Amino acid sequence: MGVDALIPGKEEIYRALELISSWGEYHPSPLLFAPGLAQHLGIGAVLIKDESKRFGFGGVKALGAPYGLKQQLLDLGLVPGSADCTRFTAVAATDGNHGLALAWAATKFNCRARIYVGKDVNAGRVQRIRDNGAEIVVINGTYDDAVIAAENAARDPDVLLITDTDYHGGIKVTRDIMAGYAVMGIECARQLADTRQWPSHVFLQCGVGGMAAGCVLGLWHESGRKPDVITVEATEAACVKQSLAAGVPVSVSGQLLTRMVGLSCGRPSLPAFDTLKTVARGSVAIDDTTALTAQTALTRGVGGDGPLDCWDTGIAGLAGLWHVAQNPALRVGYGLDHNSTVLVVNSEGPMPAHYARPAELLSTDAMTGQHPRPQLQSLEEPAQNSTS
Ligand SMILES: Cc1ncc(COP(=O)(O)O)c(C=O)c1O
């Protein structure tokens, strides 16, 4: 693939793999197959890279911030976790999971964490970050305003900006964080090779686009094959879709409100956009009703599949697939049919029940993931619940 100064290169993403895979908590996340869902949607196969249990934090974002912070400390000549790290405060903006991952990482590496959030951020998510030791600063604005506030805070020499978005290009830690997400893509490419499969379509949810771009880089470098990506966003915050249409990053205005709270972003990260523009065959924006319908169905299990441990943001890629597969014009437009093999990422697991607000639980307590239920089959294990 082409070289772009903003995007982490092959060496950087394999360095991330080497470092992250040396951590005691590391295990590759499973690649699941969902034959009941595929049959329900009238497509050949659905493969789900399931990040719901990553590092016990239940989300792909846990691959990014810890690696980014560790690299920053190493770049300063510090031993991560040593007493010298205590004078540093790691800061970032978040709409949920990046801040949680950074709070966890700061504790692990003996720093403090200060997380900036917009005023409409989910209260349960904020409390969870606080409970992981971070100070919270609420900005009277959106996630994008919180990004600027975190950047301003980093003028202090004892503050380390661990931002997962880079609006203008050139922020090294954002490259490192994308390299961390690329580990998921490398794992996935290896699992696909083991099972001799390659997706005809990859549906990837985007906030600022970093997770999707990292996944693409890992898939592409490991397999040597360029994935065909359809980006998925919330209708109210479709900045990647609008930017891809414009050919340059653009901002969307408004409150960016969506139940897919991690996608509540108004402007793409430049290195992520530069990656996605080379692989995106299209973009879809979905509404909250579609997301909730897909989440509820997947949580219960579709067509004989076991239930999926999923939550409001992590479900978005699957909800995008759900939307396209059930719309005849979009099916034709994206060439989705009985021969298609679709890859999606379930990018987070359920919030622990005590952080979830009642409105988020819908009518089923299975949404909390507290009930022992049969799981979807891992591709590495023999199939037991295949319905196709
Ligand atoms: C679970 C989850 N999935 C996907 C995303 C989107 O990631 P990005 O903002 O890097 O596009 C987020 C963002 O916070 C998230 O929390």
The ligand as a Gaussian input file, in Angstrom:
#p B3LYP/6-31G(d) Opt

LIG

0 1
 C      -16.897000       0.938000      21.060000
 C      -16.468000       1.919000      20.044000
 N      -16.449000       1.533000      18.767000
 C      -16.071000       2.386000      17.786000
 C      -15.719000       3.686000      18.090000
 C      -15.304000       4.605000      16.990000
 O      -13.941000       4.826000      17.047000
 P      -13.276000       6.072000      16.321000
 O      -13.722000       7.301000      17.037000
 O      -11.815000       5.828000      16.432000
 O      -13.785000       6.060000      14.917000
 C      -15.733000       4.117000      19.414000
 C      -15.342000       5.476000      19.779000
 O      -15.246000       5.843000      20.911000
 C      -16.115000       3.216000      20.418000
 O      -16.164000       3.567000      21.695000

